[in-house]
Amino acid sequence: MSSVFTPADTTRFLLIGGCGRSGTTFIQERLGACNEISGILDFESKLFAEPASIPDLFDFYVYSYTQSRFDWMANIFVSSVERNFALLPESNEVAPITKDSAVAAAREFVGHLYRVRTGSLNLADAFRRYATPFLYGVLQPEPARWVLEKTPHNALQFGRVLNVYPKSRLIHVVRDPRRIAESLARQDWFTGSFEDAVIWVRLYYEQYWRLRSSSGGKNDRELTIRLEDCVNSPRVISQRIGEFLDIEDTQIRFDGDIVLPNQGFRNLSDDQLQFANSQLFPTIEAFGYNLEL
């Protein structure tokens, strides 16, 4: 993998995020089929969102006053890459990206940062010089204008991502939060009740609204789309995404693969629905969903 960043390169990072079970994987699959977008489908690298992510490494590199603080974060970062890329889907075997190649690239990237830290006057530019080819190499199976990465918590960390890469874009996927709680409660790995799922969703969105407020509110680098609109108004959503990314919207297709329930919440008791409405009302209202269905 190349270690030299060419400033003329026009590739940018396209992140997909949103509350878990909101439809981020569906959007990733649809956008990954576009000619101008390339990424590893059905995979979450967590490079922009997990603790010891690219924004964390950037902060420790640029703002730490001792080398030991950066050493600590760099070691955690490499371990995180090793852990997450061990989960690459089997379908990715044909791509030139493996766990071993990703870990080797992470170590090379960090090694470059060590070597230039003491002699660089602009640590932020030095970081980007080596972070960019690393990210291209581990996230992009084929060259394209946009590098695609999907991790739900990208939506929470996007303000920090912009500090590193101001030209990045986020597609924030939302869904009726009561539907998210229903879906979450059905997952084998979720051990709580429906009420627990509602609280989980509420806490996620409370953090989202808090972070968005602290960063000055919505910006033109973020596009929010409702999963239901991808099904009910696919052409409108394709046009919005095309304009947002400056690509031909005819490449973006949402027909076919997803069916959303259009009936009321028949699987929920009146008490459960009332509880969900009371806990999730701010988000239900903010994203334009009906309180009574």
TORMAR-146173 format. One record per residue: x, y, z of N, C-alpha, C in turn; residue in three letters; residue number from 1. Coordinates in Angstrom, 1 decimal, padded with zeros to 4 digits. Example, Ala and Ser with C-alpha at 12.3 -4.5 7.8 and 13.67 -1.06 7.14 Angstrom:
013.2 -005.7 007.8 012.3 -004.5 007.8 013.2 -003.3 007.8 Ala 1
012.8 -002.2 007.1 013.7 -001.1 007.1 012.9 000.0 007.9 Ser 2
END
This chain:
000.8 -001.2 000.0 000.0 000.0 000.0 000.9 001.3 000.0 Met 1
000.5 002.2 -000.8 001.3 003.4 -000.9 001.3 004.2 000.4 Ser 2
002.4 004.9 000.7 002.4 005.8 001.9 002.5 007.2 001.5 Ser 3
002.3 007.6 000.3 002.4 009.0 -000.1 001.0 009.5 -000.5 Val 4
000.6 010.6 000.1 -000.7 011.2 -000.2 -000.5 012.3 -001.2 Phe 5
-001.2 012.2 -002.3 -001.2 013.2 -003.4 -002.3 014.2 -003.1 Thr 6
-001.9 015.5 -002.8 -003.0 016.5 -002.5 -004.0 016.7 -003.6 Pro 7
-003.6 016.4 -004.8 -004.6 016.6 -005.9 -005.7 015.5 -006.0 Ala 8
-005.5 014.4 -005.2 -006.5 013.3 -005.1 -007.8 013.9 -004.7 Asp 9
-008.9 013.6 -005.4 -010.2 014.1 -005.1 -011.1 013.2 -004.4 Thr 10
-010.5 012.0 -004.0 -011.3 011.0 -003.3 -011.7 011.6 -001.9 Thr 11
-012.9 011.3 -001.5 -013.4 011.8 -000.2 -014.1 010.7 000.6 Arg 12
-014.3 010.9 001.9 -014.8 009.8 002.7 -016.3 010.1 002.9 Phe 13
-017.1 009.0 002.6 -018.5 009.0 002.7 -018.9 008.0 003.8 Leu 14
-019.4 008.6 004.9 -019.7 007.8 006.1 -021.2 007.6 006.2 Leu 15
-021.6 006.4 006.6 -023.0 006.1 006.8 -023.1 005.8 008.3 Ile 16
-024.1 006.4 009.0 -024.3 006.2 010.4 -025.8 006.4 010.8 Gly 17
-026.1 006.0 012.0 -027.4 006.1 012.5 -027.6 005.1 013.6 Gly 18
-028.7 005.2 014.3 -028.9 004.3 015.4 -028.9 002.8 014.9 Cys 19
-028.4 001.9 015.7 -028.4 000.5 015.2 -029.8 000.1 014.9 Gly 20
-030.0 -000.8 013.9 -031.3 -001.3 013.5 -032.1 -000.2 012.7 Arg 21
-031.5 000.8 012.3 -032.2 001.9 011.5 -032.2 001.7 010.0 Ser 22
-031.3 000.8 009.5 -031.2 000.5 008.1 -029.9 001.0 007.5 Gly 23
-028.9 001.1 008.3 -027.6 001.6 007.7 -027.0 000.6 006.7 Thr 24
-027.2 -000.7 007.0 -026.6 -001.7 006.1 -027.3 -001.7 004.8 Thr 25
-028.6 -001.5 004.8 -029.4 -001.4 003.5 -028.8 -000.2 002.6 Phe 26
-028.6 000.9 003.3 -028.1 002.1 002.6 -026.7 001.8 002.1 Ile 27
-025.9 001.2 002.9 -024.5 000.9 002.5 -024.5 000.0 001.2 Gln 28
-025.4 -001.0 001.2 -025.4 -001.9 000.0 -025.8 -001.2 -001.2 Glu 29
-026.8 -000.3 -001.1 -027.3 000.4 -002.2 -026.3 001.4 -002.8 Arg 30
-025.6 002.1 -001.9 -024.6 003.1 -002.3 -023.4 002.4 -002.8 Leu 31
-023.0 001.3 -002.3 -021.9 000.5 -002.7 -022.0 000.0 -004.1 Gly 32
-023.2 000.0 -004.7 -023.4 -000.5 -006.0 -023.1 000.6 -007.0 Ala 33
-022.9 001.9 -006.6 -022.6 003.0 -007.5 -021.2 003.0 -008.0 Cys 34
-021.0 003.4 -009.2 -019.7 003.4 -009.8 -018.7 004.3 -009.1 Asn 35
-019.2 005.4 -008.6 -018.3 006.4 -008.0 -018.1 006.3 -006.5 Glu 36
-018.6 005.1 -006.0 -018.4 004.9 -004.5 -017.9 003.5 -004.4 Ile 37
-016.9 003.4 -003.5 -016.3 002.1 -003.2 -016.1 001.8 -001.8 Ser 38
-016.4 000.7 -001.3 -016.2 000.3 000.1 -016.4 -001.2 000.3 Gly 39
-016.1 -001.6 001.5 -016.3 -003.1 001.9 -017.7 -003.2 002.4 Ile 40
-018.6 -003.9 001.7 -020.0 -004.1 002.1 -020.1 -005.1 003.2 Leu 41
-021.1 -004.9 004.0 -021.4 -005.8 005.1 -020.3 -005.9 006.1 Asp 42
-019.7 -004.7 006.4 -018.5 -004.7 007.3 -018.5 -003.3 007.9 Phe 43
-018.2 -003.3 009.2 -018.0 -002.1 010.0 -016.5 -002.0 010.5 Glu 44
-015.7 -001.2 009.9 -014.3 -001.1 010.3 -014.2 -000.3 011.6 Ser 45
-015.2 000.5 012.0 -015.1 001.3 013.2 -014.0 002.3 013.2 Lys 46
-013.3 002.5 012.1 -012.1 003.4 012.0 -012.4 004.8 012.4 Leu 47
-013.7 005.3 012.2 -014.0 006.7 012.5 -014.8 006.8 013.7 Phe 48
-015.2 005.7 014.4 -016.2 005.8 015.4 -015.8 005.1 016.7 Ala 49
-015.0 004.0 016.7 -014.7 003.3 017.9 -013.7 004.1 018.7 Glu 50
-013.7 003.9 020.1 -012.6 004.4 020.8 -011.3 004.0 020.2 Pro 51
-010.3 004.9 020.2 -009.0 004.6 019.5 -009.3 004.7 017.9 Ala 52
-010.1 005.6 017.5 -010.4 005.8 016.1 -009.5 006.8 015.5 Ser 53
-009.7 007.0 014.2 -008.9 008.1 013.5 -009.0 009.4 014.2 Ile 54
-010.2 009.9 014.6 -010.2 011.2 015.3 -009.5 011.2 016.6 Pro 55
-009.5 010.0 017.4 -008.8 009.9 018.6 -007.3 010.0 018.4 Asp 56
-006.8 009.2 017.4 -005.4 009.2 017.1 -004.9 010.6 016.6 Leu 57
-005.7 011.3 015.9 -005.4 012.6 015.4 -005.3 013.6 016.6 Phe 58
-006.2 013.5 017.5 -006.1 014.4 018.7 -004.9 014.1 019.5 Asp 59
-004.6 012.9 019.8 -003.4 012.5 020.6 -002.1 012.9 019.8 Phe 60
-002.1 012.8 018.5 -000.9 013.1 017.7 -000.7 014.6 017.7 Tyr 61
-001.7 015.4 017.5 -001.6 016.8 017.3 -001.5 017.6 018.6 Val 62
-002.2 017.1 019.6 -002.4 017.9 020.8 -001.7 017.4 022.0 Tyr 63
-001.1 016.1 022.0 -000.5 015.6 023.2 000.9 016.3 023.4 Ser 64
001.2 016.6 024.6 002.4 017.3 024.9 003.5 016.3 025.3 Tyr 65
003.3 015.0 025.4 004.3 014.1 025.6 004.2 012.9 024.6 Thr 66
005.3 012.3 024.2 005.3 011.2 023.2 004.6 010.0 023.8 Gln 67
004.7 009.8 025.1 004.1 008.6 025.7 002.6 008.6 025.6 Ser 68
002.0 009.7 025.6 000.5 009.8 025.4 000.1 009.3 024.0 Arg 69
000.9 009.7 023.0 000.6 009.3 021.7 000.9 007.8 021.5 Phe 70
002.0 007.3 022.2 002.4 005.9 022.1 001.2 005.0 022.6 Asp 71
000.6 005.5 023.7 -000.5 004.7 024.3 -001.6 004.6 023.3 Trp 72
-002.0 005.7 022.7 -003.2 005.7 021.8 -002.8 004.9 020.5 Met 73
-001.6 005.0 020.0 -001.2 004.3 018.8 -001.2 002.8 019.0 Ala 74
-000.8 002.3 020.2 -000.9 000.9 020.4 -002.3 000.4 020.5 Asn 75
-003.2 001.1 021.1 -004.6 000.8 021.1 -005.2 000.8 019.7 Ile 76
-004.8 001.8 018.9 -005.3 001.9 017.6 -005.0 000.7 016.7 Phe 77
-003.8 000.2 016.8 -003.3 -000.9 016.0 -004.1 -002.2 016.5 Val 78
-004.2 -002.3 017.8 -005.0 -003.5 018.3 -006.5 -003.4 017.9 Ser 79
-007.0 -002.2 017.8 -008.4 -002.1 017.4 -008.6 -002.5 015.9 Ser 80
-007.6 -002.1 015.0 -007.6 -002.5 013.6 -007.6 -004.0 013.5 Val 81
-006.7 -004.6 014.3 -006.6 -006.1 014.3 -007.9 -006.8 014.7 Glu 82
-008.5 -006.3 015.7 -009.7 -006.9 016.2 -010.9 -006.7 015.2 Arg 83
-011.0 -005.5 014.7 -012.2 -005.3 013.8 -012.0 -005.9 012.4 Asn 84
-010.8 -005.9 011.9 -010.6 -006.5 010.5 -010.6 -008.0 010.6 Phe 85
-010.5 -008.6 011.8 -010.7 -010.0 011.9 -012.1 -010.4 011.5 Ala 86
-013.0 -009.5 011.5 -014.4 -009.7 011.2 -014.8 -009.4 009.7 Leu 87
-013.8 -009.3 008.9 -014.1 -009.1 007.4 -015.0 -010.2 006.9 Leu 88
-016.0 -009.9 006.1 -016.9 -010.9 005.6 -016.1 -011.8 004.6 Pro 89
-016.5 -013.1 004.6 -015.9 -014.0 003.7 -016.0 -013.6 002.2 Glu 90
-017.1 -012.9 001.9 -017.2 -012.4 000.5 -016.2 -011.4 000.1 Ser 91
-015.4 -010.9 001.1 -014.4 -009.9 000.8 -013.1 -010.6 000.4 Asn 92
-013.0 -011.9 000.4 -011.7 -012.6 000.1 -011.1 -012.2 -001.3 Glu 93
-012.0 -011.8 -002.2 -011.5 -011.5 -003.6 -010.8 -010.1 -003.6 Val 94
-011.1 -009.3 -002.6 -010.6 -008.0 -002.5 -009.2 -008.0 -002.0 Ala 95
-008.3 -007.0 -002.3 -006.9 -007.0 -001.8 -006.8 -006.5 -000.4 Pro 96
-007.8 -006.8 000.5 -007.8 -006.3 001.8 -008.0 -007.5 002.7 Ile 97
-007.1 -007.8 003.7 -007.3 -008.9 004.6 -006.9 -008.3 006.0 Thr 98
-007.2 -009.1 007.0 -006.8 -008.6 008.4 -005.3 -008.4 008.5 Lys 99
-004.5 -009.3 007.9 -003.1 -009.1 008.0 -002.6 -007.9 007.3 Asp 100
-003.2 -007.7 006.1 -002.7 -006.5 005.3 -003.2 -005.2 006.0 Ser 101
-004.3 -005.2 006.6 -004.8 -004.0 007.3 -003.9 -003.7 008.6 Ala 102
-003.6 -004.7 009.3 -002.7 -004.5 010.5 -001.4 -004.1 010.1 Val 103
-000.8 -004.6 009.0 000.5 -004.2 008.5 000.5 -002.7 008.1 Ala 104
-000.6 -002.4 007.4 -000.8 -001.0 007.0 -000.9 000.0 008.2 Ala 105
-001.6 -000.5 009.2 -001.8 000.4 010.4 -000.4 000.6 011.1 Ala 106
000.4 -000.5 011.2 001.7 -000.3 011.8 002.6 000.6 011.0 Arg 107
002.5 000.5 009.6 003.3 001.3 008.8 002.9 002.8 008.9 Glu 108
001.6 003.0 009.0 001.0 004.4 009.2 001.5 005.0 010.5 Phe 109
001.4 004.2 011.6 001.8 004.7 012.9 003.3 005.0 012.9 Val 110
004.1 004.1 012.2 005.5 004.2 012.1 005.9 005.5 011.4 Gly 111
005.2 005.9 010.4 005.5 007.1 009.7 005.2 008.3 010.6 His 112
004.1 008.2 011.4 003.8 009.3 012.3 004.9 009.5 013.3 Leu 113
005.4 008.4 013.9 006.5 008.5 014.8 007.7 009.3 014.2 Tyr 114
008.1 008.9 013.0 009.3 009.4 012.4 009.2 010.9 012.1 Arg 115
008.0 011.4 011.8 007.9 012.8 011.3 007.4 013.8 012.5 Val 116
007.1 013.2 013.6 006.4 014.0 014.7 007.3 015.1 015.2 Arg 117
008.6 014.8 015.5 009.5 015.8 016.1 009.9 016.9 015.1 Thr 118
009.9 016.6 013.8 010.4 017.5 012.8 009.4 018.3 012.0 Gly 119
008.1 018.0 012.3 007.0 018.6 011.6 006.5 019.8 012.3 Ser 120
006.4 020.9 011.5 005.8 022.2 012.1 004.3 022.1 012.1 Leu 121
003.7 021.4 011.2 002.2 021.3 011.1 001.8 019.8 011.3 Asn 122
001.5 019.5 012.5 001.3 018.1 012.8 000.0 017.6 012.2 Leu 123
-001.0 018.5 012.1 -002.3 018.1 011.4 -002.0 017.6 010.0 Ala 124
-001.3 018.4 009.2 -001.0 018.1 007.8 -000.2 016.8 007.8 Asp 125
000.8 016.7 008.7 001.6 015.5 008.7 000.7 014.2 009.0 Ala 126
-000.2 014.4 009.9 -001.1 013.2 010.2 -001.9 012.8 008.9 Phe 127
-002.5 013.8 008.2 -003.3 013.5 007.1 -002.5 012.9 005.9 Arg 128
-001.2 013.4 005.8 -000.3 012.9 004.8 -000.2 011.4 004.8 Arg 129
-000.2 010.8 006.0 -000.1 009.3 006.1 -001.4 008.6 006.4 Tyr 130
-002.3 009.3 007.1 -003.6 008.7 007.4 -004.4 008.4 006.1 Ala 131
-004.3 009.3 005.2 -005.1 009.2 003.9 -004.8 008.0 003.1 Thr 132
-003.6 007.7 002.8 -003.3 006.5 002.0 -003.6 005.2 002.8 Pro 133
-003.4 005.3 004.1 -003.8 004.1 005.0 -005.3 003.8 004.8 Phe 134
-006.1 004.9 005.0 -007.6 004.7 004.9 -008.0 004.2 003.5 Leu 135
-007.4 004.9 002.5 -007.8 004.4 001.1 -007.4 002.9 001.0 Tyr 136
-006.3 002.5 001.5 -005.8 001.1 001.3 -006.7 000.1 002.0 Gly 137
-007.2 000.4 003.2 -007.9 -000.6 003.9 -009.4 -000.5 003.8 Val 138
-009.9 000.5 003.2 -011.4 000.7 003.0 -011.9 000.6 001.6 Leu 139
-011.0 000.7 000.6 -011.4 000.9 -000.7 -010.9 -000.3 -001.6 Gln 140
-011.8 -001.3 -001.9 -011.3 -002.4 -002.7 -011.0 -002.0 -004.1 Pro 141
-011.6 -001.0 -004.7 -011.4 -000.5 -006.0 -011.4 001.1 -005.9 Glu 142
-010.5 001.7 -006.7 -010.5 003.2 -006.7 -011.8 003.8 -007.1 Pro 143
-012.2 004.8 -006.4 -013.5 005.5 -006.7 -013.4 006.9 -006.1 Ala 144
-014.3 007.7 -006.5 -014.3 009.1 -006.0 -014.6 009.2 -004.5 Arg 145
-015.5 008.3 -004.0 -015.9 008.3 -002.6 -015.5 007.0 -002.0 Trp 146
-014.9 007.1 -000.8 -014.6 006.0 000.0 -015.7 005.8 001.0 Val 147
-016.4 004.6 001.0 -017.6 004.3 001.7 -017.2 003.6 003.0 Leu 148
-017.7 004.0 004.2 -017.6 003.3 005.4 -018.8 003.4 006.2 Glu 149
-019.3 002.3 006.7 -020.6 002.2 007.5 -020.3 001.7 008.9 Lys 150
-020.5 002.5 009.9 -020.6 002.1 011.3 -021.7 003.0 011.9 Thr 151
-022.6 002.4 012.6 -023.7 003.2 013.1 -023.3 004.4 013.9 Pro 152
-022.3 004.3 014.7 -021.8 005.4 015.6 -021.1 006.5 014.8 His 153
-020.9 006.3 013.5 -020.4 007.4 012.7 -021.2 008.7 012.9 Asn 154
-022.5 008.5 013.1 -023.4 009.7 013.3 -023.0 010.5 014.5 Ala 155
-022.5 009.8 015.5 -022.2 010.4 016.8 -020.8 011.1 016.7 Leu 156
-019.9 010.6 015.9 -018.6 011.1 015.9 -018.3 012.0 014.7 Gln 157
-019.3 012.3 013.9 -019.0 013.0 012.6 -018.4 014.4 012.8 Phe 158
-018.8 015.1 013.9 -018.2 016.4 014.1 -016.7 016.3 014.3 Gly 159
-016.2 015.2 015.0 -014.8 015.0 015.2 -014.1 014.6 013.9 Arg 160
-014.8 013.8 013.1 -014.2 013.4 011.8 -014.0 014.6 010.9 Val 161
-014.9 015.6 011.0 -014.7 016.8 010.2 -013.5 017.6 010.6 Leu 162
-013.0 017.5 011.8 -011.8 018.1 012.3 -010.6 017.6 011.5 Asn 163
-010.7 016.3 011.2 -009.6 015.6 010.4 -009.7 015.8 008.9 Val 164
-011.0 015.5 008.5 -011.3 015.6 007.0 -012.5 016.4 006.8 Tyr 165
-012.3 017.7 006.6 -013.4 018.6 006.5 -014.3 018.4 005.2 Pro 166
-013.8 017.7 004.2 -014.6 017.4 003.0 -015.4 016.1 003.1 Lys 167
-015.4 015.4 004.3 -016.1 014.2 004.4 -017.6 014.5 004.4 Ser 168
-018.4 013.4 004.1 -019.8 013.5 004.1 -020.4 012.4 005.0 Arg 169
-021.6 012.7 005.6 -022.3 011.7 006.4 -023.7 011.6 005.9 Leu 170
-024.1 010.4 005.6 -025.5 010.1 005.4 -026.1 009.5 006.7 Ile 171
-026.9 010.2 007.3 -027.5 009.8 008.6 -028.8 009.2 008.4 His 172
-028.9 007.9 008.6 -030.1 007.1 008.4 -031.0 007.1 009.6 Val 173
-032.2 007.4 009.5 -033.2 007.4 010.6 -034.4 006.5 010.2 Val 174
-035.0 006.0 011.3 -036.2 005.2 011.1 -037.1 005.5 012.3 Arg 175
-038.4 005.2 012.2 -039.2 005.4 013.3 -038.6 004.8 014.5 Asp 176
-038.3 005.5 015.6 -037.6 004.9 016.7 -038.3 003.8 017.4 Pro 177
-039.6 003.8 017.3 -040.4 002.7 017.9 -040.1 001.4 017.1 Arg 178
-040.0 001.5 015.8 -039.7 000.4 014.9 -038.2 -000.1 015.3 Arg 179
-037.3 000.8 015.5 -036.0 000.4 015.9 -036.0 -000.4 017.2 Ile 180
-036.8 000.1 018.2 -036.9 -000.7 019.4 -037.5 -002.0 019.2 Ala 181
-038.5 -002.1 018.4 -039.1 -003.4 018.1 -038.1 -004.4 017.5 Glu 182
-037.4 -003.9 016.5 -036.4 -004.7 015.8 -035.3 -005.1 016.8 Ser 183
-034.8 -004.2 017.6 -033.8 -004.4 018.6 -034.2 -005.5 019.6 Leu 184
-035.4 -005.4 020.1 -035.9 -006.4 021.1 -036.0 -007.8 020.5 Ala 185
-036.0 -008.0 019.1 -036.1 -009.3 018.5 -034.8 -009.9 018.3 Arg 186
-033.7 -009.2 018.4 -032.4 -009.7 018.1 -031.9 -010.7 019.2 Gln 187
-031.3 -011.8 018.7 -030.9 -012.9 019.7 -029.8 -012.3 020.6 Asp 188
-029.0 -011.4 020.2 -027.9 -010.9 021.0 -028.4 -009.8 022.1 Trp 189
-029.7 -009.4 021.9 -030.2 -008.4 022.8 -031.0 -009.1 023.9 Phe 190
-030.5 -009.0 025.2 -031.1 -009.8 026.2 -032.2 -009.1 027.0 Thr 191
-032.5 -007.8 026.7 -033.5 -007.1 027.4 -034.9 -007.2 026.9 Gly 192
-035.8 -006.4 027.5 -037.2 -006.4 027.1 -037.4 -005.3 026.0 Ser 193
-038.6 -005.2 025.6 -038.9 -004.1 024.6 -038.7 -002.8 025.3 Phe 194
-039.1 -002.7 026.6 -038.9 -001.4 027.3 -037.4 -001.1 027.4 Glu 195
-036.6 -002.1 027.6 -035.1 -001.9 027.7 -034.6 -001.3 026.3 Asp 196
-035.2 -001.9 025.2 -034.8 -001.5 023.9 -035.2 000.0 023.7 Ala 197
-036.3 000.4 024.2 -036.8 001.8 024.0 -035.8 002.7 024.7 Val 198
-035.4 002.3 025.9 -034.4 003.2 026.7 -033.1 003.2 025.9 Ile 199
-032.7 002.1 025.3 -031.4 002.1 024.5 -031.5 003.1 023.4 Trp 200
-032.6 003.1 022.7 -032.8 004.0 021.6 -032.9 005.4 022.1 Val 201
-033.6 005.7 023.2 -033.7 007.0 023.7 -032.3 007.6 024.1 Arg 202
-031.5 006.8 024.7 -030.1 007.2 025.1 -029.3 007.5 023.9 Leu 203
-029.4 006.7 022.9 -028.6 007.0 021.6 -029.0 008.4 021.1 Tyr 204
-030.3 008.6 020.9 -030.7 009.9 020.3 -030.4 011.1 021.3 Tyr 205
-030.5 010.9 022.5 -030.1 012.0 023.4 -028.7 012.4 023.2 Glu 206
-027.8 011.3 023.1 -026.4 011.7 022.8 -026.2 012.3 021.4 Gln 207
-027.0 011.9 020.4 -026.9 012.5 019.1 -027.3 013.9 019.1 Tyr 208
-028.4 014.2 019.8 -028.9 015.6 019.8 -027.9 016.5 020.6 Trp 209
-027.3 015.9 021.7 -026.4 016.7 022.5 -025.1 017.0 021.7 Arg 210
-024.6 016.0 021.0 -023.4 016.3 020.2 -023.7 017.2 019.1 Leu 211
-024.8 017.1 018.5 -025.2 018.0 017.3 -025.3 019.4 017.8 Arg 212
-025.9 019.6 019.0 -026.0 020.9 019.6 -024.7 021.5 019.9 Ser 213
-023.8 020.7 020.5 -022.5 021.3 020.9 -021.6 021.6 019.7 Ser 214
-021.9 021.0 018.5 -021.1 021.3 017.3 -021.7 022.4 016.4 Ser 215
-022.8 023.0 016.9 -023.4 024.1 016.2 -024.6 023.7 015.4 Gly 216
-025.1 022.5 015.5 -026.3 022.1 014.8 -026.0 021.5 013.5 Gly 217
-027.0 021.3 012.6 -026.8 020.7 011.3 -025.9 021.4 010.4 Lys 218
-025.1 020.7 009.6 -024.2 021.3 008.7 -024.4 020.7 007.3 Asn 219
-023.9 021.4 006.3 -024.1 020.9 004.9 -023.3 019.7 004.5 Asp 220
-022.5 019.1 005.4 -021.8 017.9 005.2 -022.6 016.7 005.6 Arg 221
-023.8 016.9 006.2 -024.6 015.8 006.7 -026.0 015.8 006.0 Glu 222
-026.4 014.6 005.6 -027.7 014.5 005.0 -028.5 013.4 005.7 Leu 223
-029.6 013.8 006.3 -030.5 012.8 007.0 -031.5 012.3 006.1 Thr 224
-031.7 011.0 006.0 -032.7 010.4 005.2 -033.5 009.4 006.1 Ile 225
-034.8 009.3 005.8 -035.6 008.3 006.5 -035.7 007.0 005.7 Arg 226
-035.5 005.9 006.4 -035.5 004.6 005.8 -036.9 004.4 005.1 Leu 227
-037.9 004.8 005.7 -039.3 004.6 005.1 -039.4 005.3 003.8 Glu 228
-038.7 006.5 003.7 -038.8 007.3 002.4 -038.1 006.6 001.3 Asp 229
-037.0 005.8 001.6 -036.3 005.1 000.6 -037.2 004.0 -000.1 Cys 230
-038.2 003.6 000.7 -039.1 002.6 000.2 -040.3 003.3 -000.5 Val 231
-040.9 004.3 000.2 -042.1 004.9 -000.3 -041.8 006.0 -001.4 Asn 232
-040.7 006.6 -001.3 -040.3 007.7 -002.3 -038.9 007.5 -002.8 Ser 233
-038.6 006.3 -003.4 -037.2 006.0 -003.7 -036.6 007.0 -004.7 Pro 234
-037.3 007.5 -005.6 -036.8 008.5 -006.6 -036.4 009.8 -006.0 Arg 235
-037.2 010.3 -005.0 -036.9 011.5 -004.3 -035.6 011.4 -003.5 Val 236
-035.4 010.2 -002.8 -034.2 010.0 -002.0 -033.0 009.9 -002.9 Ile 237
-033.2 009.2 -004.0 -032.0 009.0 -005.0 -031.6 010.4 -005.5 Ser 238
-032.5 011.3 -005.8 -032.1 012.6 -006.2 -031.5 013.4 -005.1 Gln 239
-031.9 013.3 -003.9 -031.3 014.0 -002.8 -029.9 013.6 -002.5 Arg 240
-029.7 012.3 -002.6 -028.3 011.7 -002.4 -027.4 012.1 -003.5 Ile 241
-028.0 012.0 -004.8 -027.2 012.4 -005.9 -026.7 013.9 -005.8 Gly 242
-027.6 014.8 -005.4 -027.2 016.2 -005.3 -026.2 016.3 -004.2 Glu 243
-026.4 015.6 -003.1 -025.5 015.7 -001.9 -024.1 015.3 -002.2 Phe 244
-024.0 014.2 -003.1 -022.6 013.7 -003.4 -022.1 014.2 -004.8 Leu 245
-023.0 014.9 -005.5 -022.6 015.3 -006.8 -022.3 014.2 -007.7 Asp 246
-023.2 013.2 -007.7 -023.1 012.1 -008.6 -024.5 011.9 -009.3 Ile 247
-024.4 011.1 -010.4 -025.7 010.8 -011.1 -026.6 010.0 -010.3 Glu 248
-027.8 010.6 -010.1 -028.7 009.9 -009.2 -029.3 008.6 -009.8 Asp 249
-029.1 008.4 -011.1 -029.6 007.2 -011.7 -028.8 006.0 -011.3 Thr 250
-027.6 006.2 -010.7 -026.8 005.1 -010.1 -027.4 004.5 -008.8 Gln 251
-028.2 005.3 -008.2 -028.7 005.0 -006.8 -030.1 004.4 -006.9 Ile 252
-030.3 003.2 -006.6 -031.6 002.5 -006.7 -032.0 001.9 -005.4 Arg 253
-033.2 002.1 -005.0 -033.7 001.6 -003.7 -034.9 000.6 -003.9 Phe 254
-035.1 000.2 -005.2 -036.2 -000.7 -005.4 -035.9 -002.1 -005.0 Asp 255
-036.9 -002.8 -004.6 -036.7 -004.3 -004.5 -036.6 -004.9 -003.1 Gly 256
-035.5 -004.7 -002.4 -035.1 -005.6 -001.4 -035.6 -005.4 000.0 Asp 257
-036.4 -004.4 000.3 -036.8 -004.2 001.7 -038.3 -003.9 001.7 Ile 258
-038.9 -004.5 002.7 -040.3 -004.3 002.9 -040.5 -003.9 004.4 Val 259
-041.2 -002.7 004.5 -041.4 -002.2 005.9 -042.9 -002.4 006.2 Leu 260
-043.2 -002.7 007.5 -044.6 -002.8 007.8 -045.3 -001.5 007.8 Pro 261
-046.5 -001.4 007.2 -047.2 -000.2 007.1 -048.4 -000.2 008.0 Asn 262
-048.6 -001.3 008.8 -049.7 -001.3 009.7 -049.3 -000.7 011.0 Gln 263
-050.2 -000.6 011.9 -049.9 -000.1 013.3 -049.0 -001.0 014.0 Gly 264
-048.7 -000.7 015.3 -047.8 -001.5 016.0 -048.6 -002.7 016.7 Phe 265
-049.0 -003.7 015.9 -049.9 -004.7 016.3 -049.2 -005.7 017.3 Arg 266
-047.9 -005.7 017.3 -047.2 -006.6 018.2 -046.9 -006.0 019.6 Asn 267
-047.4 -004.7 019.8 -047.1 -004.0 021.0 -048.5 -003.9 021.8 Leu 268
-048.4 -004.0 023.1 -049.6 -003.7 023.9 -049.8 -002.2 023.9 Ser 269
-050.9 -001.7 024.3 -051.2 -000.3 024.5 -050.2 000.3 025.5 Asp 270
-049.9 -000.4 026.6 -049.0 000.1 027.6 -047.6 000.3 027.0 Asp 271
-047.2 -000.7 026.2 -045.8 -000.6 025.6 -045.7 000.5 024.6 Gln 272
-046.8 000.7 023.8 -046.8 001.8 022.8 -046.8 003.2 023.6 Leu 273
-047.6 003.2 024.6 -047.6 004.5 025.4 -046.2 004.8 026.0 Gln 274
-045.6 003.7 026.5 -044.3 003.9 027.1 -043.3 004.4 026.0 Phe 275
-043.3 003.8 024.9 -042.4 004.2 023.8 -042.6 005.6 023.4 Ala 276
-043.9 006.0 023.2 -044.2 007.4 022.8 -043.7 008.4 023.9 Asn 277
-043.8 008.0 025.1 -043.4 009.0 026.2 -041.9 009.1 026.2 Ser 278
-041.2 008.0 025.9 -039.7 008.1 026.0 -039.1 008.6 024.7 Gln 279
-039.8 008.4 023.6 -039.1 008.7 022.3 -039.8 009.9 021.6 Leu 280
-040.7 010.6 022.3 -041.4 011.7 021.6 -040.6 012.7 021.0 Phe 281
-039.5 013.2 021.6 -038.7 014.3 020.9 -038.1 013.8 019.6 Pro 282
-037.7 012.5 019.5 -037.1 012.0 018.3 -038.3 011.7 017.2 Thr 283
-039.4 011.2 017.7 -040.5 010.9 016.8 -040.9 012.3 016.1 Ile 284
-041.0 013.3 016.9 -041.4 014.6 016.4 -040.4 015.2 015.5 Glu 285
-039.1 015.1 015.9 -038.0 015.8 015.2 -037.9 015.2 013.8 Ala 286
-038.1 013.9 013.6 -038.0 013.3 012.3 -039.3 013.2 011.5 Phe 287
-040.3 013.7 012.0 -041.6 013.8 011.3 -042.4 012.6 011.3 Gly 288
-042.3 011.7 012.3 -043.2 010.6 012.4 -044.4 010.9 013.1 Tyr 289
-045.5 010.1 012.9 -046.8 010.3 013.5 -046.8 009.6 014.9 Asn 290
-047.2 010.4 015.9 -047.3 009.8 017.2 -048.3 008.7 017.3 Leu 291
-049.4 008.8 016.6 -050.5 007.8 016.6 -050.5 007.2 015.3 Glu 292
-050.4 005.8 015.3 -050.5 005.1 014.0 -051.5 004.0 014.1 Leu 293
END
